[in-house]
Amino acid sequence: MTNTTYNIQRQRQKMHIKAYAVLCLVVLLVMGFFSYQKWQEYSVIKLAANANVALISELRNEVTEEKIQYEDLKNEADSLNKEIEEKLQYILPPTDDYTELTRQLDTIEEELATVNDPFDVSNLDYQSVQTTEEFSVLPVRMNIRSSAENFQKFLHIVETSGSLDDRLRLFDISSIRLNFEGSKEDAGPEIISFTVQLNAYFQKQ
C-alpha cells in the first residue's frame, strides 16, 4: 500500500514537472514571439527614423542652396536694376537738361564729321517744353549740312536713340525739310542741307 501511494505521488510529481516544463516552454515561446515582434517594430521605426533624419538633412541642404541661389539672383537683380536706373538717367533724364543734350548733339557731330563727309550743325534752337500724359518733351530745331551718307547715319542714330546699350537720350524727328546741294555727277559727295526738329524726351514733372 505504501509503495502504491509512493508511486502515485511520484507519477504526480513527474506530471507536475512536465506541466511546469510545458508551461515554461509556452511562456518562453510567447516571450520570444513578443520580443521578436517588438524587435521587428523597433527595426522598422529605426529605419524610418534614419530615413527621416537623412531627408531632413537633405532638405536643409536644399534650403541652404536655394537661399544661396536666391541671394545671388537678388544681388544680380539689384545690380541690374541699379544699372538700368543709371542708364535711364541718360536716356530719359528727370529734367530737360539742355546742357547734356547739347553735349550729346556735339558728340554726334564730332563722330560723323570728316573732311570728305561733312556734318555741320548750326542754329541750335531750343523751344518751349511740352507735356504729354506720360512724358515731357523738349523740342529743338537744327540746321544741318551733311553728306548723303552721314544723313543716313544721322537718321539711324535718331531711330536707335533710347537704347539701353547706349547712353544716348531718347529723341525722335517731328519734322524735316531737305535741300539737295550737290549731285551724283559732281566730284565731291552729295550734300544735303536740312532743317530738322527733334523731340527730346524727359520724365514728366
C-alpha positions as CSV (number, residue, x, y, z in Angstrom):
1,M,0.0,0.0,0.0
2,T,2.8,2.3,0.9
3,N,4.6,1.6,-2.4
4,T,1.4,2.3,-4.3
5,T,0.9,5.6,-2.7
6,Y,4.6,6.5,-3.3
7,N,4.3,5.5,-6.9
8,I,1.2,7.6,-7.3
9,Q,2.9,10.6,-5.8
10,R,5.9,10.1,-7.9
11,Q,3.8,10.0,-11.0
12,R,2.0,13.1,-9.9
13,Q,5.4,14.8,-9.4
14,K,6.5,13.8,-12.9
15,M,3.3,15.1,-14.3
16,H,3.7,18.4,-12.4
17,I,7.2,18.7,-13.6
18,K,6.1,18.0,-17.2
19,A,3.3,20.5,-16.9
20,Y,5.6,23.1,-15.4
21,A,8.2,22.5,-18.2
22,V,5.5,22.8,-20.8
23,L,4.2,26.0,-19.2
24,C,7.8,27.4,-19.1
25,L,8.2,26.5,-22.7
26,V,5.0,28.2,-23.6
27,V,6.0,31.2,-21.7
28,L,9.4,31.3,-23.4
29,L,7.8,30.9,-26.8
30,V,5.3,33.7,-26.1
31,M,8.0,35.9,-24.8
32,G,10.3,35.1,-27.7
33,F,7.5,35.8,-30.2
34,F,6.6,39.0,-28.4
35,S,10.2,40.1,-28.3
36,Y,10.6,39.2,-32.0
37,Q,7.5,41.3,-32.9
38,K,8.8,44.2,-30.8
39,W,12.2,43.9,-32.4
40,Q,10.7,44.0,-35.9
41,E,8.7,47.1,-35.0
42,Y,11.8,48.7,-33.5
43,S,13.8,47.9,-36.7
44,V,11.1,49.4,-38.9
45,I,10.9,52.5,-36.6
46,K,14.6,52.8,-36.6
47,L,14.8,52.6,-40.4
48,A,12.1,55.2,-40.7
49,A,13.8,57.5,-38.2
50,N,17.1,57.2,-40.1
51,A,15.3,57.9,-43.3
52,N,13.7,60.9,-41.8
53,V,17.0,62.2,-40.5
54,A,18.5,61.8,-43.9
55,L,15.5,63.5,-45.5
56,I,15.7,66.4,-43.0
57,S,19.4,66.8,-43.7
58,E,18.8,66.7,-47.5
59,L,16.0,69.3,-47.1
60,R,18.2,71.5,-45.0
61,N,20.9,71.4,-47.7
62,E,18.4,72.2,-50.4
63,V,17.1,75.1,-48.4
64,T,20.6,76.4,-47.9
65,E,21.4,76.0,-51.7
66,E,18.0,77.7,-52.6
67,K,18.8,80.5,-50.2
68,I,22.3,81.0,-51.7
69,Q,20.8,80.9,-55.2
70,Y,18.1,83.4,-54.2
71,E,20.7,85.8,-52.7
72,D,22.8,85.5,-55.9
73,L,19.8,86.2,-58.1
74,K,18.7,89.0,-55.8
75,N,22.1,90.6,-56.0
76,E,22.1,90.2,-59.8
77,A,18.7,91.7,-60.0
78,D,19.6,94.6,-57.7
79,S,22.8,95.2,-59.7
80,L,20.8,95.1,-63.0
81,N,18.1,97.5,-61.6
82,K,20.8,99.9,-60.5
83,E,22.5,99.7,-63.9
84,I,19.1,100.3,-65.7
85,E,18.3,103.2,-63.3
86,E,21.7,104.8,-64.1
87,K,21.2,104.4,-67.9
88,L,17.7,105.8,-67.6
89,Q,19.2,109.0,-66.2
90,Y,20.8,109.5,-69.6
91,I,18.0,108.0,-71.8
92,L,15.1,109.7,-70.0
93,P,16.5,112.3,-67.6
94,P,14.4,113.7,-64.8
95,T,14.7,117.3,-66.2
96,D,15.0,118.9,-69.7
97,D,18.8,119.0,-69.1
98,Y,19.8,121.4,-72.0
99,T,23.5,121.1,-71.2
100,E,23.7,117.3,-71.6
101,L,21.5,117.3,-74.7
102,T,23.8,119.9,-76.3
103,R,26.8,117.8,-75.4
104,Q,25.3,114.7,-77.0
105,L,24.4,116.6,-80.2
106,D,28.0,117.9,-80.3
107,T,29.3,114.4,-79.8
108,I,27.2,113.1,-82.7
109,E,28.5,115.9,-84.9
110,E,32.1,115.1,-84.0
111,E,31.7,111.4,-84.7
112,L,30.1,111.9,-88.1
113,A,32.0,114.9,-89.5
114,T,35.1,114.2,-91.6
115,V,36.8,116.1,-94.4
116,N,35.2,114.0,-97.2
117,D,31.8,113.5,-95.4
118,P,30.8,116.7,-93.7
119,F,28.2,117.0,-91.0
120,D,27.9,120.6,-89.7
121,V,25.2,121.6,-87.2
122,S,24.1,125.2,-86.9
123,N,21.4,127.3,-85.4
124,L,20.6,125.1,-82.5
125,D,17.2,126.4,-81.2
126,Y,15.5,125.0,-78.1
127,Q,11.8,125.7,-77.9
128,S,9.2,125.7,-75.2
129,V,8.8,122.4,-73.2
130,Q,5.6,120.5,-74.0
131,T,3.9,117.9,-71.7
132,T,2.1,114.7,-72.6
133,E,0.3,112.2,-70.4
134,E,3.4,110.2,-70.0
135,F,6.5,112.4,-70.8
136,S,7.7,115.9,-71.1
137,V,9.1,116.9,-74.5
138,L,11.9,119.5,-75.3
139,P,11.6,120.4,-79.0
140,V,14.9,121.5,-80.6
141,R,15.3,122.8,-84.1
142,M,18.6,122.5,-86.0
143,N,20.1,123.4,-89.4
144,I,22.4,120.7,-90.7
145,R,24.7,120.5,-93.7
146,S,25.7,116.9,-94.3
147,S,26.8,114.4,-96.9
148,A,24.2,111.9,-98.0
149,E,25.9,109.1,-96.2
150,N,26.1,111.0,-92.9
151,F,22.5,112.0,-93.4
152,Q,21.6,108.3,-93.4
153,K,23.8,107.7,-90.4
154,F,22.1,110.6,-88.5
155,L,18.6,109.1,-89.2
156,H,19.8,105.7,-87.9
157,I,21.2,107.4,-84.7
158,V,17.8,109.0,-84.1
159,E,16.0,105.8,-84.8
160,T,18.0,103.8,-82.3
161,S,18.2,106.5,-79.6
162,G,17.0,105.5,-76.2
163,S,18.6,102.1,-76.3
164,L,19.9,100.8,-73.0
165,D,23.1,99.7,-74.8
166,D,24.0,103.4,-75.5
167,R,23.7,106.3,-73.1
168,L,22.0,108.4,-75.7
169,R,18.9,110.4,-74.9
170,L,15.6,109.3,-76.3
171,F,14.5,111.6,-79.2
172,D,12.7,111.5,-82.5
173,I,12.1,113.6,-85.5
174,S,8.9,115.6,-85.6
175,S,9.6,117.4,-88.9
176,I,12.4,117.6,-91.5
177,R,12.9,119.8,-94.6
178,L,15.5,118.8,-97.2
179,N,17.6,120.8,-99.7
180,F,20.0,118.9,-102.0
181,E,23.1,121.0,-102.9
182,G,25.2,118.6,-104.9
183,S,24.6,115.9,-107.5
184,K,25.9,112.5,-108.0
185,E,27.8,113.7,-111.1
186,D,29.9,116.1,-109.0
187,A,33.4,115.1,-107.9
188,G,32.6,115.6,-104.3
189,P,30.0,113.8,-102.1
190,E,26.3,114.7,-102.5
191,I,25.5,117.4,-100.0
192,I,22.1,117.7,-98.2
193,S,21.1,120.8,-96.2
194,F,18.2,120.1,-94.0
195,T,16.3,121.7,-91.2
196,V,15.1,119.2,-88.6
197,Q,13.1,119.4,-85.4
198,L,13.8,116.8,-82.8
199,N,11.7,116.0,-79.8
200,A,14.0,115.2,-76.8
201,Y,12.1,113.4,-74.1
202,F,12.5,113.6,-70.3
203,Q,10.5,112.5,-67.3
204,K,7.2,114.2,-66.7
205,Q,7.4,116.8,-63.9
